[in-house]
Amino acid sequence: MARDVLNPENQERTCSPIQLENQKLMKLAIFFAAASLALIGNGLADQYDTLAAQGYRWVNVNGPYACTSEQHVEGLVAHRTDARELEVVQNIQCYYLIPGTIVQVIKEDPAHGMTEMRVAGRPRYLWTYTRFLSKRPVQDTYGVIQTPQNSGLNRATDTALAPSLPSDDTTARTRPNGNP
């Protein structure tokens, strides 16, 4: 008898009808929660697959690998030194890529493994190696997966590149309302 008191497995468990109903409801709630999470995960994956099919990619490298020409990318990667890196960045030939940044592919050059892309906030198209871009989403430094809408790369508001201005100071730079 003392053994039965110390070992609850030997005793019969009796549950009230309310406890049985609560257990059933809890199992049902867990099932629906798991099913919802699975559907949400599939929905997000579908969203990113759709973006990749539309030509969007996520950067998976950190460094000055977005350059104004294919030759600059090739030269920088082939002969990478701190001095060379500083030179191309100071001369505005290359820009830093940060992991998780979303870009839009403009043209691919499979023969050289290069991609021409559009980056939010840059007034011209840039080139990088295709291997530095991923079709699968990459989280940025804040743990966020960028989309065209939350990155400033929205097609509706940023479809055309800014016109290039003359390099000399003869043309006044004004806004559309006439103010400098």
OpenMM code with the backbone's topology and positions (N, CA, C; nanometers):
from openmm import Vec3, app, unit

residues = "MET ALA ARG ASP VAL LEU ASN PRO GLU ASN GLN GLU ARG THR CYS SER PRO ILE GLN LEU GLU ASN GLN LYS LEU MET LYS LEU ALA ILE PHE PHE ALA ALA ALA SER LEU ALA LEU ILE GLY ASN GLY LEU ALA ASP GLN TYR ASP THR LEU ALA ALA GLN GLY TYR ARG TRP VAL ASN VAL ASN GLY PRO TYR ALA CYS THR SER GLU GLN HIS VAL GLU GLY LEU VAL ALA HIS ARG THR ASP ALA ARG GLU LEU GLU VAL VAL GLN ASN ILE GLN CYS TYR TYR LEU ILE PRO GLY THR ILE VAL GLN VAL ILE LYS GLU ASP PRO ALA HIS GLY MET THR GLU MET ARG VAL ALA GLY ARG PRO ARG TYR LEU TRP THR TYR THR ARG PHE LEU SER LYS ARG PRO VAL GLN ASP THR TYR GLY VAL ILE GLN THR PRO GLN ASN SER GLY LEU ASN ARG ALA THR ASP THR ALA LEU ALA PRO SER LEU PRO SER ASP ASP THR THR ALA ARG THR ARG PRO ASN GLY ASN PRO".split()
positions = [
    Vec3(0.0815, -0.1184, 0.0000),
    Vec3(0.0000, 0.0000, 0.0000),
    Vec3(0.0868, 0.1261, 0.0000),
    Vec3(0.1897, 0.1256, 0.0822),
    Vec3(0.2781, 0.2414, 0.0856),
    Vec3(0.3474, 0.2583, -0.0488),
    Vec3(0.3733, 0.1438, -0.1129),
    Vec3(0.4360, 0.1498, -0.2435),
    Vec3(0.3447, 0.2192, -0.3453),
    Vec3(0.2169, 0.1967, -0.3419),
    Vec3(0.1222, 0.2582, -0.4332),
    Vec3(0.1130, 0.4090, -0.4115),
    Vec3(0.1261, 0.4529, -0.2901),
    Vec3(0.1197, 0.5963, -0.2614),
    Vec3(0.2426, 0.6652, -0.3182),
    Vec3(0.3579, 0.5999, -0.3080),
    Vec3(0.4814, 0.6599, -0.3568),
    Vec3(0.4950, 0.6503, -0.5084),
    Vec3(0.4319, 0.5535, -0.5692),
    Vec3(0.4433, 0.5336, -0.7129),
    Vec3(0.3077, 0.5599, -0.7790),
    Vec3(0.2884, 0.6799, -0.8319),
    Vec3(0.1584, 0.7134, -0.8886),
    Vec3(0.1227, 0.6335, -1.0132),
    Vec3(0.2203, 0.5688, -1.0789),
    Vec3(0.1904, 0.4927, -1.2004),
    Vec3(0.1055, 0.3696, -1.1700),
    Vec3(0.1133, 0.3206, -1.0485),
    Vec3(0.0369, 0.2022, -1.0125),
    Vec3(-0.1078, 0.2346, -0.9809),
    Vec3(-0.1367, 0.3588, -0.9600),
    Vec3(-0.2734, 0.3965, -0.9268),
    Vec3(-0.3510, 0.4240, -1.0548),
    Vec3(-0.4767, 0.3964, -1.0496),
    Vec3(-0.5618, 0.4273, -1.1641),
    Vec3(-0.5823, 0.5769, -1.1702),
    Vec3(-0.5757, 0.6278, -1.2907),
    Vec3(-0.5992, 0.7704, -1.3080),
    Vec3(-0.7425, 0.7894, -1.3509),
    Vec3(-0.8076, 0.8698, -1.2799),
    Vec3(-0.9451, 0.9021, -1.3173),
    Vec3(-0.9517, 1.0508, -1.3426),
    Vec3(-1.0078, 1.0868, -1.4535),
    Vec3(-1.0226, 1.2263, -1.4904),
    Vec3(-1.1709, 1.2574, -1.4984),
    Vec3(-1.1999, 1.3776, -1.4602),
    Vec3(-1.3392, 1.4207, -1.4706),
    Vec3(-1.3706, 1.4491, -1.6172),
    Vec3(-1.4964, 1.4511, -1.6534),
    Vec3(-1.5330, 1.4811, -1.7920),
    Vec3(-1.4818, 1.6180, -1.8366),
    Vec3(-1.4738, 1.7116, -1.7464),
    Vec3(-1.4242, 1.8456, -1.7820),
    Vec3(-1.2757, 1.8386, -1.8155),
    Vec3(-1.1976, 1.7624, -1.7379),
    Vec3(-1.0554, 1.7480, -1.7661),
    Vec3(-1.0331, 1.6787, -1.9003),
    Vec3(-1.1121, 1.5759, -1.9299),
    Vec3(-1.1012, 1.5078, -2.0592),
    Vec3(-1.1327, 1.6023, -2.1742),
    Vec3(-1.2335, 1.6838, -2.1588),
    Vec3(-1.2707, 1.7808, -2.2618),
    Vec3(-1.1594, 1.8840, -2.2812),
    Vec3(-1.1005, 1.9295, -2.1698),
    Vec3(-0.9903, 2.0261, -2.1783),
    Vec3(-0.8697, 1.9657, -2.2501),
    Vec3(-0.8412, 1.8383, -2.2236),
    Vec3(-0.7302, 1.7714, -2.2909),
    Vec3(-0.7546, 1.7628, -2.4412),
    Vec3(-0.8762, 1.7312, -2.4796),
    Vec3(-0.9109, 1.7230, -2.6216),
    Vec3(-0.8975, 1.8603, -2.6885),
    Vec3(-0.9462, 1.9637, -2.6197),
    Vec3(-0.9368, 2.0993, -2.6748),
    Vec3(-0.7909, 2.1430, -2.6870),
    Vec3(-0.7074, 2.1080, -2.5885),
    Vec3(-0.5662, 2.1442, -2.5938),
    Vec3(-0.4971, 2.0759, -2.7116),
    Vec3(-0.5259, 1.9472, -2.7330),
    Vec3(-0.4677, 1.8747, -2.8464),
    Vec3(-0.5128, 1.9361, -2.9783),
    Vec3(-0.6381, 1.9746, -2.9858),
    Vec3(-0.6910, 2.0377, -3.1062),
    Vec3(-0.6244, 2.1726, -3.1315),
    Vec3(-0.6049, 2.2505, -3.0260),
    Vec3(-0.5397, 2.3810, -3.0390),
    Vec3(-0.3954, 2.3661, -3.0852),
    Vec3(-0.3246, 2.2674, -3.0306),
    Vec3(-0.1861, 2.2437, -3.0722),
    Vec3(-0.1804, 2.2016, -3.2183),
    Vec3(-0.2732, 2.1170, -3.2604),
    Vec3(-0.2780, 2.0743, -3.3999),
    Vec3(-0.2973, 2.1944, -3.4929),
    Vec3(-0.3947, 2.2813, -3.4604),
    Vec3(-0.4214, 2.3976, -3.5458),
    Vec3(-0.3045, 2.4956, -3.5453),
    Vec3(-0.2384, 2.5125, -3.4333),
    Vec3(-0.1224, 2.6008, -3.4276),
    Vec3(-0.0101, 2.5475, -3.5164),
    Vec3(0.0144, 2.4181, -3.5113),
    Vec3(0.1184, 2.3578, -3.5943),
    Vec3(0.0837, 2.3691, -3.7427),
    Vec3(-0.0418, 2.3456, -3.7756),
    Vec3(-0.0847, 2.3564, -3.9151),
    Vec3(-0.0718, 2.5003, -3.9644),
    Vec3(-0.1061, 2.5966, -3.8810),
    Vec3(-0.0957, 2.7377, -3.9190),
    Vec3(0.0490, 2.7763, -3.9447),
    Vec3(0.1391, 2.7337, -3.8572),
    Vec3(0.2808, 2.7650, -3.8758),
    Vec3(0.3341, 2.7045, -4.0048),
    Vec3(0.2917, 2.5847, -4.0364),
    Vec3(0.3360, 2.5204, -4.1604),
    Vec3(0.2871, 2.5989, -4.2817),
    Vec3(0.1626, 2.6428, -4.2778),
    Vec3(0.1079, 2.7194, -4.3902),
    Vec3(0.1748, 2.8550, -4.4030),
    Vec3(0.2018, 2.9218, -4.2913),
    Vec3(0.2691, 3.0519, -4.2951),
    Vec3(0.4087, 3.0354, -4.3536),
    Vec3(0.4805, 2.9326, -4.3081),
    Vec3(0.6148, 2.9074, -4.3607),
    Vec3(0.6128, 2.8840, -4.5100),
    Vec3(0.5166, 2.8075, -4.5583),
    Vec3(0.5049, 2.7831, -4.7024),
    Vec3(0.4680, 2.9108, -4.7761),
    Vec3(0.3838, 2.9928, -4.7158),
    Vec3(0.3445, 3.1189, -4.7786),
    Vec3(0.4624, 3.2134, -4.7931),
    Vec3(0.5471, 3.2222, -4.6897),
    Vec3(0.6658, 3.3076, -4.6983),
    Vec3(0.7630, 3.2532, -4.8018),
    Vec3(0.7812, 3.1230, -4.8047),
    Vec3(0.8709, 3.0630, -4.9042),
    Vec3(0.8198, 3.0922, -5.0447),
    Vec3(0.6889, 3.0826, -5.0646),
    Vec3(0.6316, 3.1140, -5.1955),
    Vec3(0.6563, 3.2593, -5.2329),
    Vec3(0.6442, 3.3505, -5.1342),
    Vec3(0.6674, 3.4932, -5.1606),
    Vec3(0.8112, 3.5148, -5.2083),
    Vec3(0.9088, 3.4532, -5.1407),
    Vec3(1.0483, 3.4726, -5.1784),
    Vec3(1.0799, 3.4029, -5.3098),
    Vec3(1.0173, 3.2873, -5.3361),
    Vec3(1.0353, 3.2209, -5.4647),
    Vec3(0.9826, 3.3085, -5.5774),
    Vec3(0.8709, 3.3758, -5.5524),
    Vec3(0.8134, 3.4663, -5.6523),
    Vec3(0.9079, 3.5831, -5.6785),
    Vec3(0.9657, 3.6392, -5.5720),
    Vec3(1.0606, 3.7499, -5.5894),
    Vec3(1.1831, 3.7042, -5.6684),
    Vec3(1.2333, 3.5851, -5.6389),
    Vec3(1.3488, 3.5333, -5.7120),
    Vec3(1.3141, 3.5120, -5.8594),
    Vec3(1.1922, 3.4645, -5.8866),
    Vec3(1.1488, 3.4448, -6.0257),
    Vec3(1.1352, 3.5783, -6.0991),
    Vec3(1.1082, 3.6864, -6.0241),
    Vec3(1.0979, 3.8199, -6.0841),
    Vec3(1.2343, 3.8859, -6.1002),
    Vec3(1.3415, 3.8175, -6.0615),
    Vec3(1.4755, 3.8701, -6.0824),
    Vec3(1.5384, 3.9338, -5.9605),
    Vec3(1.4792, 3.9183, -5.8445),
    Vec3(1.5394, 3.9736, -5.7229),
    Vec3(1.6334, 3.8709, -5.6625),
    Vec3(1.7436, 3.9213, -5.6041),
    Vec3(1.8422, 3.8356, -5.5383),
    Vec3(1.8840, 3.9033, -5.4071),
    Vec3(1.9400, 3.8214, -5.3172),
    Vec3(1.9900, 3.8726, -5.1900),
    Vec3(2.1415, 3.8584, -5.1882),
    Vec3(2.2085, 3.9623, -5.1415),
    Vec3(2.3543, 3.9642, -5.1338),
    Vec3(2.3983, 3.8689, -5.0233),
    Vec3(2.5034, 3.7894, -5.0507),
    Vec3(2.5540, 3.6961, -4.9506),
    Vec3(2.7021, 3.7158, -4.9219),
    Vec3(2.7538, 3.8356, -4.9519),
    Vec3(2.8954, 3.8642, -4.9315),
    Vec3(2.9083, 4.0052, -4.8724),
    Vec3(3.0180, 4.0278, -4.8038),
    Vec3(3.0435, 4.1585, -4.7453),
    Vec3(3.1726, 4.2133, -4.8061),
    Vec3(3.1624, 4.3236, -4.8775),
    Vec3(3.2819, 4.3820, -4.9370),
    Vec3(3.2483, 4.4706, -5.0551),
    Vec3(3.3482, 4.5354, -5.1114),
    Vec3(3.3269, 4.6303, -5.2213),
    Vec3(3.3157, 4.5617, -5.3567),
    Vec3(3.2152, 4.4775, -5.3707),
    Vec3(3.2045, 4.3944, -5.4900),
    Vec3(3.0945, 4.4371, -5.5858),
    Vec3(3.0396, 4.5556, -5.5684),
    Vec3(2.9413, 4.6084, -5.6633),
    Vec3(3.0105, 4.7220, -5.7381),
    Vec3(3.0472, 4.6972, -5.8612),
    Vec3(3.1294, 4.7922, -5.9361),
    Vec3(3.0565, 4.8440, -6.0598),
    Vec3(3.1066, 4.9554, -6.1108),
    Vec3(3.0440, 5.0203, -6.2260),
    Vec3(3.0706, 4.9466, -6.3566),
    Vec3(3.1679, 4.8566, -6.3578),
    Vec3(3.1941, 4.7787, -6.4790),
    Vec3(3.2396, 4.6378, -6.4413),
    Vec3(3.2257, 4.5467, -6.5358),
    Vec3(3.2701, 4.4096, -6.5142),
    Vec3(3.4205, 4.4048, -6.4891),
    Vec3(3.4940, 4.4902, -6.5594),
    Vec3(3.6394, 4.4915, -6.5459),
    Vec3(3.6830, 4.5300, -6.4047),
    Vec3(3.6104, 4.6236, -6.3437),
    Vec3(3.6458, 4.6630, -6.2074),
    Vec3(3.6248, 4.5474, -6.1092),
    Vec3(3.5157, 4.4740, -6.1266),
    Vec3(3.4903, 4.3593, -6.0384),
    Vec3(3.5993, 4.2545, -6.0572),
    Vec3(3.6281, 4.2209, -6.1823),
    Vec3(3.7305, 4.1198, -6.2099),
    Vec3(3.8657, 4.1607, -6.1526),
    Vec3(3.9030, 4.2873, -6.1754),
    Vec3(4.0321, 4.3358, -6.1263),
    Vec3(4.0407, 4.3362, -5.9752),
    Vec3(3.9333, 4.3759, -5.9096),
    Vec3(3.9335, 4.3820, -5.7640),
    Vec3(3.9411, 4.2431, -5.7025),
    Vec3(3.8638, 4.1500, -5.7547),
    Vec3(3.8608, 4.0152, -5.6974),
    Vec3(3.9901, 3.9403, -5.7305),
    Vec3(4.0430, 3.9590, -5.8504),
    Vec3(4.1644, 3.8876, -5.8907),
    Vec3(4.2873, 3.9367, -5.8143),
    Vec3(4.2933, 4.0654, -5.7849),
    Vec3(4.4111, 4.1243, -5.7192),
    Vec3(4.3674, 4.2052, -5.5982),
    Vec3(4.3036, 4.1377, -5.5044),
    Vec3(4.2455, 4.2092, -5.3904),
    Vec3(4.3525, 4.2416, -5.2862),
    Vec3(4.3682, 4.3707, -5.2664),
    Vec3(4.4538, 4.4208, -5.1584),
    Vec3(4.3787, 4.5349, -5.0918),
    Vec3(4.4198, 4.5707, -4.9719),
    Vec3(4.3553, 4.6826, -4.9033),
    Vec3(4.3725, 4.8121, -4.9816),
    Vec3(4.4902, 4.8321, -5.0411),
    Vec3(4.5161, 4.9538, -5.1180),
    Vec3(4.4262, 4.9592, -5.2417),
    Vec3(4.4124, 4.8471, -5.3108),
    Vec3(4.3269, 4.8415, -5.4310),
    Vec3(4.1816, 4.8645, -5.3927),
    Vec3(4.1385, 4.8033, -5.2834),
    Vec3(4.0009, 4.8196, -5.2356),
    Vec3(3.9728, 4.9670, -5.2037),
    Vec3(4.0646, 5.0318, -5.1338),
    Vec3(4.0489, 5.1729, -5.0996),
    Vec3(4.0440, 5.2600, -5.2249),
    Vec3(4.1285, 5.2288, -5.3221),
    Vec3(4.1341, 5.3059, -5.4469),
    Vec3(4.0005, 5.3010, -5.5230),
    Vec3(3.9448, 5.1824, -5.5406),
    Vec3(3.8220, 5.1713, -5.6199),
    Vec3(3.7019, 5.2311, -5.5470),
    Vec3(3.7021, 5.2266, -5.4145),
    Vec3(3.5921, 5.2866, -5.3392),
    Vec3(3.6043, 5.4384, -5.3420),
    Vec3(3.7249, 5.4923, -5.3231),
    Vec3(3.7446, 5.6372, -5.3261),
    Vec3(3.7148, 5.6963, -5.4627),
    Vec3(3.7445, 5.6222, -5.5674),
    Vec3(3.7191, 5.6696, -5.7039),
    Vec3(3.5768, 5.6403, -5.7495),
    Vec3(3.4944, 5.5928, -5.6604),
    Vec3(3.3538, 5.5590, -5.6845),
    Vec3(3.3401, 5.4650, -5.8037),
    Vec3(3.4294, 5.3678, -5.8098),
    Vec3(3.4192, 5.2629, -5.9099),
    Vec3(3.3484, 5.1417, -5.8525),
    Vec3(3.3525, 5.1277, -5.7201),
    Vec3(3.2898, 5.0136, -5.6533),
    Vec3(3.2186, 5.0592, -5.5267),
    Vec3(3.1157, 4.9853, -5.4912),
    Vec3(3.0378, 5.0100, -5.3708),
    Vec3(3.0392, 4.8835, -5.2861),
    Vec3(3.0211, 4.9025, -5.1563),
    Vec3(3.0169, 4.7870, -5.0660),
    Vec3(2.8836, 4.7149, -5.0769),
    Vec3(2.8912, 4.5837, -5.0813),
    Vec3(2.7733, 4.4991, -5.0703),
    Vec3(2.7655, 4.4507, -4.9256),
    Vec3(2.6445, 4.4481, -4.8716),
    Vec3(2.6221, 4.4050, -4.7344),
    Vec3(2.5265, 4.2865, -4.7385),
    Vec3(2.5587, 4.1773, -4.6683),
    Vec3(2.4716, 4.0589, -4.6709),
    Vec3(2.3275, 4.0925, -4.6341),
    Vec3(2.2355, 4.0351, -4.7106),
    Vec3(2.0930, 4.0549, -4.6863),
    Vec3(2.0316, 4.1656, -4.7699),
    Vec3(2.1134, 4.2479, -4.8343),
    Vec3(2.0613, 4.3539, -4.9209),
    Vec3(1.9953, 4.2906, -5.0422),
    Vec3(1.8765, 4.3385, -5.0762),
    Vec3(1.8078, 4.2858, -5.1947),
    Vec3(1.8456, 4.3712, -5.3149),
    Vec3(1.8671, 4.3057, -5.4285),
    Vec3(1.9001, 4.3732, -5.5537),
    Vec3(1.8108, 4.3162, -5.6627),
    Vec3(1.8014, 4.3880, -5.7739),
    Vec3(1.7245, 4.3391, -5.8885),
    Vec3(1.8188, 4.3134, -6.0040),
    Vec3(1.8143, 4.1927, -6.0566),
    Vec3(1.9002, 4.1546, -6.1681),
    Vec3(1.8500, 4.2231, -6.2948),
    Vec3(1.9424, 4.2880, -6.3645),
    Vec3(1.9116, 4.3529, -6.4917),
    Vec3(1.9557, 4.2633, -6.6072),
    Vec3(2.0780, 4.2099, -6.5944),
    Vec3(2.1333, 4.1260, -6.7013),
    Vec3(2.2344, 4.0303, -6.6394),
    Vec3(2.2391, 3.9086, -6.6916),
    Vec3(2.3384, 3.8122, -6.6472),
    Vec3(2.4352, 3.7817, -6.7603),
    Vec3(2.5610, 3.7650, -6.7255),
    Vec3(2.6646, 3.7287, -6.8208),
    Vec3(2.7221, 3.5937, -6.7762),
    Vec3(2.6570, 3.4832, -6.8189),
    Vec3(2.7011, 3.3512, -6.7718),
    Vec3(2.8441, 3.3169, -6.8126),
    Vec3(2.8904, 3.3695, -6.9232),
    Vec3(3.0257, 3.3385, -6.9692),
    Vec3(3.1305, 3.3859, -6.8681),
    Vec3(3.1049, 3.4996, -6.8035),
    Vec3(3.1984, 3.5543, -6.7049),
    Vec3(3.1510, 3.5342, -6.5614),
    Vec3(3.0308, 3.4790, -6.5455),
    Vec3(2.9773, 3.4599, -6.4107),
    Vec3(2.9415, 3.5908, -6.3429),
    Vec3(2.8999, 3.6897, -6.4223),
    Vec3(2.8711, 3.8241, -6.3713),
    Vec3(2.7230, 3.8564, -6.3842),
    Vec3(2.6787, 3.9489, -6.3010),
    Vec3(2.5406, 3.9956, -6.3031),
    Vec3(2.5394, 4.1478, -6.2941),
    Vec3(2.4621, 4.2091, -6.3841),
    Vec3(2.4365, 4.3527, -6.3734),
    Vec3(2.3099, 4.3684, -6.2902),
    Vec3(2.3130, 4.4599, -6.1942),
    Vec3(2.2015, 4.4687, -6.0991),
    Vec3(2.1690, 4.6130, -6.0652),
    Vec3(2.0494, 4.6272, -6.0100),
    Vec3(2.0032, 4.7567, -5.9607),
    Vec3(1.9994, 4.7472, -5.8088),
    Vec3(2.0598, 4.8445, -5.7424),
    Vec3(2.0652, 4.8494, -5.5969),
    Vec3(1.9915, 4.9752, -5.5519),
    Vec3(1.9093, 4.9625, -5.4495),
    Vec3(1.8351, 5.0782, -5.3983),
    Vec3(1.9326, 5.1876, -5.3557),
    Vec3(1.9019, 5.3101, -5.3945),
    Vec3(1.9838, 5.4240, -5.3550),
    Vec3(2.1035, 5.4505, -5.4436),
    Vec3(2.1251, 5.3701, -5.5435),
    Vec3(2.2376, 5.3913, -5.6360),
    Vec3(2.1827, 5.4429, -5.7675),
    Vec3(2.2430, 5.5472, -5.8222),
    Vec3(2.1884, 5.6091, -5.9437),
    Vec3(2.2195, 5.5349, -6.0723),
    Vec3(2.2970, 5.4286, -6.0663),
    Vec3(2.3294, 5.3548, -6.1883),
    Vec3(2.3357, 5.2062, -6.1590),
    Vec3(2.3312, 5.1289, -6.2655),
    Vec3(2.3418, 4.9845, -6.2513),
    Vec3(2.4852, 4.9484, -6.2124),
    Vec3(2.4992, 4.8392, -6.1380),
    Vec3(2.6306, 4.7938, -6.0933),
    Vec3(2.6491, 4.6473, -6.1305),
    Vec3(2.7739, 4.6027, -6.1350),
    Vec3(2.8079, 4.4658, -6.1686),
    Vec3(2.8670, 4.3950, -6.0470),
    Vec3(2.8444, 4.2660, -6.0373),
    Vec3(2.9071, 4.1820, -5.9365),
    Vec3(2.9124, 4.0396, -5.9882),
    Vec3(2.9868, 3.9552, -5.9178),
    Vec3(2.9865, 3.8137, -5.9533),
    Vec3(2.8532, 3.7529, -5.9120),
    Vec3(2.8000, 3.6679, -5.9964),
    Vec3(2.6721, 3.6021, -5.9699),
    Vec3(2.6796, 3.5205, -5.8415),
    Vec3(2.7942, 3.4664, -5.8097),
    Vec3(2.8086, 3.3845, -5.6878),
    Vec3(2.7919, 3.4663, -5.5600),
    Vec3(2.7978, 3.5992, -5.5701),
    Vec3(2.7784, 3.6847, -5.4532),
    Vec3(2.6308, 3.7136, -5.4273),
    Vec3(2.5426, 3.6573, -5.5112),
    Vec3(2.3985, 3.6788, -5.4979),
    Vec3(2.3283, 3.5449, -5.4780),
    Vec3(2.2204, 3.5469, -5.4006),
    Vec3(2.1477, 3.4238, -5.3695),
    Vec3(2.0013, 3.4363, -5.4098),
    Vec3(1.9461, 3.3275, -5.4614),
    Vec3(1.8024, 3.3237, -5.4900),
    Vec3(1.7223, 3.2960, -5.3632),
    Vec3(1.7879, 3.2484, -5.2594),
    Vec3(1.7242, 3.2233, -5.1301),
    Vec3(1.7429, 3.3475, -5.0423),
    Vec3(1.6432, 3.3830, -4.9647),
    Vec3(1.6542, 3.5027, -4.8809),
    Vec3(1.7679, 3.4929, -4.7789),
    Vec3(1.8324, 3.6053, -4.7570),
    Vec3(1.9402, 3.6171, -4.6592),
    Vec3(1.9007, 3.7296, -4.5641),
    Vec3(1.9105, 3.7046, -4.4339),
    Vec3(1.8760, 3.8085, -4.3362),
    Vec3(1.9829, 3.9168, -4.3366),
    Vec3(1.9380, 4.0432, -4.3220),
    Vec3(2.0329, 4.1531, -4.3127),
    Vec3(2.0892, 4.1603, -4.1710),
    Vec3(2.1675, 4.2641, -4.1428),
    Vec3(2.2333, 4.2743, -4.0125),
    Vec3(2.1348, 4.2897, -3.8970),
    Vec3(2.0106, 4.3268, -3.9256),
    Vec3(1.9085, 4.3417, -3.8217),
    Vec3(1.8189, 4.2187, -3.8110),
    Vec3(1.8483, 4.1157, -3.8888),
    Vec3(1.7681, 3.9938, -3.8852),
    Vec3(1.6432, 4.0010, -3.9705),
    Vec3(1.6353, 4.1007, -4.0575),
    Vec3(1.5183, 4.1219, -4.1430),
    Vec3(1.5506, 4.0702, -4.2833),
    Vec3(1.4520, 4.0095, -4.3456),
    Vec3(1.4672, 3.9702, -4.4863),
    Vec3(1.4096, 4.0827, -4.5707),
    Vec3(1.4956, 4.1466, -4.6488),
    Vec3(1.4522, 4.2600, -4.7295),
    Vec3(1.3641, 4.2156, -4.8451),
    Vec3(1.2683, 4.3019, -4.8777),
    Vec3(1.1825, 4.2859, -4.9946),
    Vec3(1.1914, 4.4158, -5.0738),
    Vec3(1.1425, 4.4181, -5.1955),
    Vec3(1.1465, 4.5448, -5.2704),
    Vec3(1.0720, 4.6572, -5.1970),
    Vec3(0.9666, 4.6225, -5.1251),
    Vec3(0.8862, 4.7242, -5.0573),
    Vec3(0.9571, 4.7821, -4.9355),
    Vec3(1.0279, 4.7008, -4.8575),
    Vec3(1.0893, 4.7539, -4.7361),
    Vec3(1.2341, 4.7965, -4.7547),
    Vec3(1.2845, 4.7898, -4.8774),
    Vec3(1.4245, 4.8234, -4.9019),
    Vec3(1.4432, 4.9494, -4.9853),
    Vec3(1.3359, 5.0042, -5.0381),
    Vec3(1.3489, 5.1183, -5.1280),
    Vec3(1.3711, 5.0766, -5.2719),
    Vec3(1.3576, 4.9501, -5.3007),
    Vec3(1.3776, 4.8988, -5.4364),
    Vec3(1.2439, 4.8684, -5.5017),
    Vec3(1.1417, 4.9380, -5.4603),
    Vec3(1.0063, 4.9146, -5.5098),
    Vec3(0.9969, 4.9560, -5.6560),
    Vec3(0.9464, 4.8670, -5.7383),
    Vec3(0.9339, 4.8936, -5.8821),
    Vec3(0.8476, 5.0145, -5.9130),
    Vec3(0.7401, 5.0328, -5.8373),
    Vec3(0.6456, 5.1408, -5.8670),
    Vec3(0.7073, 5.2781, -5.8468),
    Vec3(0.8009, 5.2908, -5.7524),
    Vec3(0.8564, 5.4225, -5.7241),
    Vec3(0.9970, 5.4423, -5.7766),
    Vec3(1.0602, 5.3362, -5.8250),
    Vec3(1.2007, 5.3467, -5.8630),
    Vec3(1.2272, 5.2714, -5.9928),
    Vec3(1.1486, 5.2992, -6.0958),
    Vec3(1.1623, 5.2214, -6.2184),
    Vec3(1.2688, 5.2763, -6.3122),
    Vec3(1.2971, 5.4031, -6.3045),
    Vec3(1.3942, 5.4610, -6.3961),
    Vec3(1.5169, 5.5068, -6.3198),
    Vec3(1.6296, 5.4959, -6.3827),
    Vec3(1.7514, 5.5470, -6.3218),
    Vec3(1.7519, 5.6989, -6.3321),
    Vec3(1.8179, 5.7610, -6.2374),
    Vec3(1.8298, 5.9064, -6.2401),
    Vec3(1.9140, 5.9453, -6.3611),
    Vec3(1.8758, 6.0515, -6.4304),
    Vec3(1.9564, 6.0924, -6.5451),
    Vec3(2.0935, 6.1386, -6.4982),
    Vec3(2.1936, 6.1097, -6.5779),
    Vec3(2.3277, 6.1522, -6.5394),
    Vec3(2.3429, 6.3014, -6.5637),
    Vec3(2.4106, 6.3673, -6.4735),
    Vec3(2.4338, 6.5105, -6.4832),
    Vec3(2.5733, 6.5333, -6.5379),
    Vec3(2.5948, 6.6464, -6.6024),
    Vec3(2.7293, 6.6750, -6.6523),
    Vec3(2.8272, 6.6825, -6.5361),
    Vec3(2.9516, 6.6440, -6.5614),
    Vec3(3.0508, 6.6433, -6.4558),
    Vec3(3.1019, 6.7827, -6.4225),
    Vec3(3.0806, 6.8794, -6.5126),
    Vec3(3.1262, 7.0152, -6.4823),
    Vec3(3.0195, 7.0902, -6.4023),
    Vec3(3.0533, 7.2056, -6.3527),
    Vec3(2.9615, 7.2826, -6.2688),
    Vec3(2.8822, 7.3860, -6.3476),
    Vec3(2.8722, 7.3704, -6.4792),
    Vec3(2.8036, 7.4702, -6.5608),
    Vec3(2.6519, 7.4599, -6.5484),
    Vec3(2.6018, 7.3458, -6.5114),
    Vec3(2.4582, 7.3268, -6.5014),
    Vec3(2.4160, 7.3352, -6.3565),
    Vec3(2.3223, 7.4233, -6.3282),
    Vec3(2.2711, 7.4338, -6.1916),
    Vec3(2.1856, 7.3113, -6.1623),
    Vec3(2.2043, 7.2558, -6.0469),
    Vec3(2.1270, 7.1383, -6.0083),
    Vec3(2.0084, 7.1844, -5.9260),
    Vec3(1.8889, 7.1691, -5.9852),
    Vec3(1.7689, 7.2125, -5.9170),
    Vec3(1.6683, 7.0989, -5.9105),
    Vec3(1.5780, 7.1121, -5.8158),
    Vec3(1.4694, 7.0153, -5.8028),
    Vec3(1.3612, 7.0512, -5.9038),
    Vec3(1.2646, 6.9574, -5.9233),
    Vec3(1.1584, 6.9864, -6.0200),
    Vec3(1.0781, 7.1130, -5.9869),
    Vec3(1.0736, 7.1541, -5.8588),
    Vec3(0.9993, 7.2746, -5.8241),
    Vec3(1.0803, 7.4015, -5.8447),
    Vec3(1.2054, 7.3872, -5.8937),
    Vec3(1.2881, 7.5037, -5.9250),
    Vec3(1.3823, 7.5431, -5.8130),
    Vec3(1.3704, 7.4835, -5.6960),
    Vec3(1.4583, 7.5170, -5.5848),
    Vec3(1.5863, 7.4351, -5.5910),
    Vec3(1.6992, 7.4965, -5.5487),
    Vec3(1.8254, 7.4203, -5.5500),
    Vec3(1.8286, 7.3147, -5.4421),
] * unit.nanometer
topology = app.Topology()
chain = topology.addChain("A")
for resn in residues:
    res = topology.addResidue(resn, chain)
    for name in ("N", "CA", "C"):
        topology.addAtom(name, app.Element.getBySymbol(name[0]), res)
